[in-house]
Amino acid sequence: MTDFYTPTGLRKDNNNMDLSLTDTQQMYVTTVQRFVKNDILPHVLEMDRRHVFPMDLIKTSWEMGIMNISIPESIKGYHVDVVSAALIIRELAYGDSGIATSAMCNDLANVVIAQHGTDEQKEAFLRPFVDSPLLSAFCLTEPGAGSDNLSMTSFISKRDDGKYVLNGSKCFITNASYASQFTVFCKVGKPSSQLMACVVVPVPPFVLDKASPVDGIREIELASGGKITVGKPEDKLGQRLSNTASVTFEDVLIEPGQIIGDRRLGFKYIIDVLDFARPMIAAIGVGVAKKAFDLTLSYTKERKQFGQRLCDIPVAREMLVQMWKKVELSELALLKSAIKIQENATDKGMYSSLAKNEAAEAALFCANEGLHLHGGYGFTNEYEISKLVRDVHIIDIYEGTREVQNMIIGRELV
């Protein structure tokens, strides 16, 4: 009987498949679980109420090596497979989905450099994130261009000396207030162009352990020319531990070496980035769904009504079963999607969309039904389930709404 290991560590033979993790993958899970248990969960409600960006926790994540997981081994010195990346993000999200989003968005901004940059660009634009606890910002969404990326109006125009100038505005940009580098997608030549480029704009480093929290506008005058203005951090419904702000680029000088890959293939690069990112968003959804289920199961075991535990009442138990099923099925979709990405399968985009939708649906269902089973207590801010209900809605929106994911799946099917 032949026995072999796939790149994910999932073992197969002629009769069965073993879904157990490899030793390395289990090590990642155990390490992040310990970090979440000791450093995040005891303080998460207090931090959420204060709306303070947790720079110390982000720095600890960097020190642990669970950030910048898309940076290639040639730069970072070690490799993290896509399944391990999804597991890391899932466990971080169990602690707080905002922290997981900020950590994951470094890879959202840097994976396009890892995939399409030259060796010189990888060294210049990825090495700083290995050497210091820095954040990067992925600049795609605009006030008039959310799901419809072709409607963006930010653009680069070429000067007579061969250099370019970037102008435009982006919104809802994660990590913007603390970013040391901006990965920007923009039109080529003029706002109405159908061609897109990806440019990288490094700025003076914002080292997390040497700076104060940002609560206002951040203005960055670039020595090479131009100005970047980061708006005041957004006051959001949920994910308050993730920084989000608008970014405006005014006459920012772009050297040819700051353009990643072919300056006409930016739209293709967006698809590549989002195919990678959607399983990571799915991992956040699975983490939140699992946390909501665990909180609710624990509460219903302790809470008594009508002379019995709440979990023993048939209608409540049926809801717990439905929540558990949602968590387990979304995790299976996540793992299959991660494997598809890792193998660079031709249908990876479809499975990325499936995982993103299933995980978002599971997170919404478990958070909302979990609050319902908590009753009036769940509606108070003393119980973490109320925080999850606020946090969860963005998972169904960012990196493509459920309708966009269904469009992608439908296009691939027919």
VMD Tcl script that draws the C-alpha trace (Angstrom):
set ca {
  {0.00 0.00 0.00}
  {1.44 3.35 -1.03}
  {1.56 6.07 1.60}
  {2.65 9.62 0.83}
  {2.41 13.15 2.16}
  {0.96 16.01 0.16}
  {2.56 19.48 0.47}
  {-0.09 20.36 3.09}
  {0.82 17.49 5.35}
  {-2.56 15.81 4.85}
  {-1.80 12.11 4.53}
  {-3.47 9.92 1.92}
  {-3.39 6.25 1.05}
  {-5.54 3.97 -1.05}
  {-8.24 3.61 1.61}
  {-8.45 6.83 3.61}
  {-7.32 10.38 4.17}
  {-5.84 11.53 7.45}
  {-6.77 15.17 8.09}
  {-4.41 15.52 11.04}
  {-1.94 18.40 10.98}
  {1.78 18.04 10.52}
  {4.00 18.62 13.55}
  {4.92 22.06 12.21}
  {1.31 23.06 11.62}
  {0.31 21.86 15.09}
  {3.20 23.85 16.54}
  {1.86 27.02 14.90}
  {-1.64 26.35 16.23}
  {-0.44 25.64 19.77}
  {1.84 28.68 19.82}
  {-0.85 31.09 18.65}
  {-3.46 29.57 20.97}
  {-1.14 30.19 23.92}
  {-0.58 33.80 22.81}
  {-4.32 34.36 22.42}
  {-5.14 32.80 25.78}
  {-2.47 34.66 27.76}
  {-2.16 38.04 26.01}
  {-5.36 38.79 24.08}
  {-8.45 37.25 25.69}
  {-7.90 38.56 29.24}
  {-7.88 42.17 27.95}
  {-9.90 42.09 24.72}
  {-13.11 43.68 26.03}
  {-11.24 46.48 27.79}
  {-9.13 47.18 24.69}
  {-12.24 47.18 22.52}
  {-13.95 49.75 24.75}
  {-10.91 52.05 24.65}
  {-10.55 51.88 20.84}
  {-6.76 51.90 21.22}
  {-4.73 50.24 18.48}
  {-2.84 47.37 20.20}
  {0.67 48.10 18.93}
  {2.22 45.92 21.63}
  {0.25 42.85 20.53}
  {1.07 43.46 16.86}
  {4.73 43.75 17.81}
  {4.52 40.48 19.76}
  {2.95 38.81 16.72}
  {5.91 39.99 14.66}
  {8.40 38.71 17.25}
  {6.66 35.31 17.20}
  {7.05 35.07 13.43}
  {3.31 34.86 12.73}
  {3.22 38.01 10.62}
  {4.55 38.56 7.09}
  {3.87 34.92 6.28}
  {3.73 35.56 2.51}
  {7.33 36.86 2.39}
  {9.40 34.23 0.55}
  {11.98 32.08 2.26}
  {14.76 33.77 0.26}
  {14.07 36.96 2.21}
  {12.63 35.74 5.50}
  {14.73 32.64 6.00}
  {11.84 30.21 6.53}
  {8.69 29.16 4.69}
  {5.08 29.15 5.91}
  {2.73 27.07 3.75}
  {-0.74 28.41 2.93}
  {-2.53 25.93 5.19}
  {-0.35 26.98 8.12}
  {-1.03 30.64 7.28}
  {-4.79 29.99 7.40}
  {-4.45 28.19 10.74}
  {-2.43 31.06 12.21}
  {-5.01 33.64 11.13}
  {-7.88 31.45 12.38}
  {-6.36 31.25 15.85}
  {-5.57 34.98 15.98}
  {-9.17 35.74 14.98}
  {-10.40 33.55 17.84}
  {-8.73 36.11 20.09}
  {-9.77 39.18 18.12}
  {-10.68 39.55 14.45}
  {-9.35 43.12 14.33}
  {-5.87 42.05 15.41}
  {-6.03 39.19 12.89}
  {-7.05 41.64 10.16}
  {-4.16 44.02 10.87}
  {-1.66 41.16 10.92}
  {-3.09 39.59 7.77}
  {-3.13 42.88 5.86}
  {0.66 43.01 5.86}
  {0.47 39.95 3.62}
  {-2.37 41.45 1.60}
  {-0.04 44.34 0.75}
  {3.14 42.30 0.35}
  {2.04 39.14 -1.43}
  {1.87 40.93 -4.81}
  {5.55 41.86 -4.36}
  {6.38 38.26 -3.45}
  {4.46 36.94 -6.47}
  {5.38 39.44 -9.19}
  {8.32 41.53 -7.98}
  {11.92 41.18 -9.12}
  {14.58 39.89 -6.73}
  {15.73 43.49 -6.24}
  {12.18 44.64 -5.43}
  {11.68 41.80 -2.96}
  {14.89 42.77 -1.19}
  {14.02 46.49 -1.15}
  {10.33 46.29 -0.25}
  {10.04 43.09 1.82}
  {13.30 42.99 3.79}
  {12.31 45.93 6.08}
  {9.34 43.91 7.39}
  {11.65 41.07 8.35}
  {14.09 43.38 10.12}
  {11.61 45.51 12.13}
  {8.00 45.42 13.40}
  {6.47 47.46 10.60}
  {3.00 47.58 9.03}
  {2.04 47.84 5.38}
  {-1.19 49.09 3.77}
  {-3.01 47.57 0.80}
  {-4.60 50.47 -1.10}
  {-7.35 49.31 -3.46}
  {-10.80 50.58 -2.43}
  {-11.83 54.13 -3.34}
  {-14.85 56.26 -2.39}
  {-16.41 55.58 -5.80}
  {-14.91 52.15 -6.43}
  {-15.63 49.36 -3.96}
  {-16.43 46.04 -5.61}
  {-16.04 47.64 -9.05}
  {-12.27 48.06 -9.23}
  {-12.35 49.31 -12.81}
  {-14.09 52.45 -11.55}
  {-11.05 53.60 -9.56}
  {-9.65 56.98 -10.53}
  {-6.24 57.02 -8.82}
  {-3.61 57.08 -11.55}
  {0.05 57.42 -12.42}
  {1.18 59.68 -15.25}
  {4.58 59.43 -16.91}
  {6.94 62.40 -16.96}
  {9.43 63.25 -19.67}
  {12.30 61.91 -17.52}
  {10.74 58.42 -17.36}
  {9.50 58.75 -13.79}
  {5.82 58.76 -12.79}
  {3.55 60.83 -10.57}
  {0.79 59.23 -8.45}
  {-2.42 61.06 -7.57}
  {-5.66 59.82 -6.05}
  {-7.52 58.84 -2.89}
  {-8.25 55.51 -1.22}
  {-10.64 54.69 1.62}
  {-11.16 52.01 4.28}
  {-7.45 51.19 4.25}
  {-6.31 48.84 7.03}
  {-3.13 49.86 8.90}
  {-3.01 53.21 7.07}
  {-2.29 55.34 10.15}
  {0.71 53.18 11.05}
  {1.92 52.11 7.61}
  {5.59 52.25 6.65}
  {4.76 51.26 3.07}
  {1.75 51.54 0.79}
  {0.94 49.06 -1.99}
  {-1.24 51.04 -4.38}
  {-3.33 49.91 -7.34}
  {-4.04 52.66 -9.82}
  {-4.86 53.47 -13.43}
  {-2.12 54.10 -15.98}
  {-1.96 57.43 -17.78}
  {-5.34 58.87 -16.80}
  {-8.30 58.09 -14.50}
  {-10.41 56.75 -17.37}
  {-7.78 54.26 -18.56}
  {-8.60 50.55 -18.67}
  {-5.02 49.65 -17.74}
  {-3.94 49.27 -14.12}
  {-0.61 49.24 -12.37}
  {0.63 48.23 -8.93}
  {3.12 50.61 -7.31}
  {4.90 50.47 -3.96}
  {5.41 53.64 -1.95}
  {7.77 53.29 1.03}
  {7.69 56.09 3.62}
  {9.79 56.84 6.72}
  {9.44 53.76 8.99}
  {6.77 53.81 11.67}
  {8.35 51.36 14.13}
  {5.61 50.07 16.42}
  {7.66 49.88 19.60}
  {9.00 53.43 19.26}
  {5.89 55.44 18.40}
  {2.72 56.72 20.04}
  {-0.84 55.81 19.00}
  {-2.25 57.89 16.15}
  {-5.63 59.47 16.78}
  {-5.66 62.21 14.15}
  {-4.55 63.08 10.62}
  {-1.09 61.89 9.58}
  {0.76 63.92 6.95}
  {3.82 62.47 5.24}
  {6.05 64.76 3.18}
  {8.20 62.60 0.93}
  {11.82 63.56 0.34}
  {11.57 62.35 -3.26}
  {8.57 64.56 -3.92}
  {4.87 64.64 -3.13}
  {2.71 64.20 -0.07}
  {0.60 61.46 1.52}
  {-2.25 62.41 3.84}
  {-3.77 59.72 6.04}
  {-7.15 60.69 7.44}
  {-8.30 60.37 11.03}
  {-8.86 56.72 12.04}
  {-12.40 55.59 11.31}
  {-14.82 55.15 14.23}
  {-16.22 51.75 13.30}
  {-19.07 49.54 14.43}
  {-16.71 46.65 15.09}
  {-13.13 45.42 14.73}
  {-12.06 48.40 16.79}
  {-8.62 46.90 17.37}
  {-7.83 47.21 13.67}
  {-6.82 50.61 12.32}
  {-8.73 51.89 9.27}
  {-8.32 55.27 7.54}
  {-8.43 57.05 4.19}
  {-5.26 57.81 2.22}
  {-4.66 60.59 -0.32}
  {-1.65 60.69 -2.65}
  {-0.69 64.11 -4.00}
  {1.96 64.28 -6.74}
  {3.88 61.37 -5.24}
  {6.97 60.65 -7.33}
  {7.23 57.02 -8.49}
  {10.47 55.60 -9.83}
  {10.16 52.84 -12.49}
  {11.58 50.41 -9.91}
  {8.56 51.01 -7.68}
  {6.20 49.54 -10.28}
  {5.60 45.84 -9.64}
  {5.61 43.58 -12.69}
  {3.99 44.82 -15.89}
  {2.36 48.22 -15.40}
  {-0.53 47.11 -17.62}
  {-1.39 43.95 -15.67}
  {-2.53 45.44 -12.38}
  {-6.03 43.99 -12.68}
  {-4.60 40.48 -12.98}
  {-2.44 41.13 -9.93}
  {-5.53 42.23 -7.98}
  {-7.16 38.89 -8.75}
  {-4.02 37.04 -7.65}
  {-3.92 38.97 -4.37}
  {-7.60 38.43 -3.62}
  {-7.39 34.72 -4.43}
  {-4.74 34.53 -1.71}
  {-6.55 36.90 0.66}
  {-10.01 35.34 0.63}
  {-8.95 32.13 2.39}
  {-7.29 34.35 5.00}
  {-10.57 36.27 5.43}
  {-12.32 32.90 5.61}
  {-9.90 31.94 8.38}
  {-10.96 35.06 10.29}
  {-14.60 34.06 9.81}
  {-13.97 30.53 11.05}
  {-12.13 31.86 14.09}
  {-15.00 34.19 14.99}
  {-17.63 31.49 14.37}
  {-15.75 29.06 16.61}
  {-15.38 31.68 19.34}
  {-19.11 32.53 19.21}
  {-20.00 28.83 19.40}
  {-17.65 28.16 22.32}
  {-18.94 31.18 24.26}
  {-22.54 30.13 23.67}
  {-21.98 26.47 24.50}
  {-20.29 27.44 27.76}
  {-23.06 29.89 28.66}
  {-25.90 27.45 27.93}
  {-24.23 24.80 30.06}
  {-24.22 27.16 33.04}
  {-27.49 29.03 32.54}
  {-30.59 27.36 33.98}
  {-34.16 27.96 32.83}
  {-37.32 25.99 33.59}
  {-35.40 23.89 36.09}
  {-32.75 22.62 33.67}
  {-29.64 23.71 31.86}
  {-30.40 25.87 28.84}
  {-28.41 23.49 26.61}
  {-30.76 20.64 27.63}
  {-33.85 22.41 26.29}
  {-34.52 20.86 22.84}
  {-34.84 24.09 20.87}
  {-31.63 25.47 22.37}
  {-29.76 22.23 21.75}
  {-30.93 22.19 18.14}
  {-29.52 25.68 17.67}
  {-26.19 24.60 19.16}
  {-26.12 21.72 16.68}
  {-26.74 24.12 13.80}
  {-23.96 26.41 15.03}
  {-21.51 23.50 15.35}
  {-22.33 22.32 11.82}
  {-21.71 25.79 10.41}
  {-18.31 25.97 12.11}
  {-17.19 22.54 10.93}
  {-18.36 22.93 7.32}
  {-16.80 26.39 6.99}
  {-13.50 25.01 8.27}
  {-13.56 22.22 5.67}
  {-14.17 24.82 2.95}
  {-11.27 26.87 4.35}
  {-8.85 23.93 4.26}
  {-9.81 22.95 0.72}
  {-9.38 26.52 -0.43}
  {-5.96 26.79 1.20}
  {-4.87 23.57 -0.49}
  {-6.09 24.85 -3.86}
  {-4.10 28.06 -3.41}
  {-1.02 26.15 -2.31}
  {-1.22 23.86 -5.35}
  {-1.97 26.82 -7.64}
  {-4.98 24.94 -8.99}
  {-6.82 26.44 -11.95}
  {-10.05 26.60 -9.94}
  {-8.46 28.15 -6.84}
  {-10.45 31.38 -7.24}
  {-13.77 29.58 -7.08}
  {-12.83 27.76 -3.90}
  {-11.45 30.96 -2.35}
  {-14.84 32.56 -2.92}
  {-16.63 29.52 -1.54}
  {-14.54 29.54 1.63}
  {-15.00 33.27 2.11}
  {-18.78 33.03 1.78}
  {-19.18 29.93 3.94}
  {-17.00 31.33 6.72}
  {-18.74 34.71 6.70}
  {-22.13 33.01 6.84}
  {-20.99 30.77 9.70}
  {-19.62 33.73 11.65}
  {-22.79 35.78 11.18}
  {-25.02 32.86 12.11}
  {-23.07 31.83 15.19}
  {-22.64 35.37 16.50}
  {-26.29 36.34 16.02}
  {-27.76 33.07 17.28}
  {-25.22 33.02 20.07}
  {-26.42 36.42 21.24}
  {-30.00 35.17 21.03}
  {-29.20 32.22 23.29}
  {-27.45 34.56 25.73}
  {-30.76 36.43 26.03}
  {-30.74 39.88 27.59}
  {-27.26 39.33 29.01}
  {-25.88 39.01 25.49}
  {-27.14 42.50 24.69}
  {-24.87 44.03 27.32}
  {-21.25 44.93 26.70}
  {-20.17 42.81 29.67}
  {-20.50 39.69 27.54}
  {-18.08 39.11 24.67}
  {-20.80 37.77 22.39}
  {-22.05 41.35 21.91}
  {-18.59 42.36 20.66}
  {-18.55 39.47 18.20}
  {-21.91 40.57 16.80}
  {-20.40 43.99 16.07}
  {-17.16 42.59 14.69}
  {-18.64 39.97 12.42}
  {-20.47 42.03 9.81}
  {-17.34 43.32 8.08}
  {-16.25 39.73 7.35}
  {-19.20 39.48 4.99}
  {-18.11 42.69 3.25}
  {-14.36 43.21 2.92}
  {-12.35 41.55 0.13}
  {-15.62 41.17 -1.79}
  {-19.22 40.91 -0.60}
  {-21.12 37.61 -0.77}
  {-22.75 38.77 -4.00}
  {-19.34 39.33 -5.62}
  {-18.19 35.88 -4.46}
  {-21.32 34.32 -5.97}
  {-20.61 36.14 -9.24}
  {-17.11 34.65 -9.29}
  {-18.38 31.14 -8.55}
  {-21.14 31.44 -11.15}
  {-18.69 32.65 -13.80}
  {-16.40 29.69 -13.13}
  {-19.25 27.18 -13.21}
  {-20.54 28.17 -16.63}
}
mol new
graphics top color blue
foreach p $ca { graphics top sphere $p radius 0.5 }
foreach p [lrange $ca 0 end-1] q [lrange $ca 1 end] { graphics top cylinder $p $q radius 0.2 }
display resetview
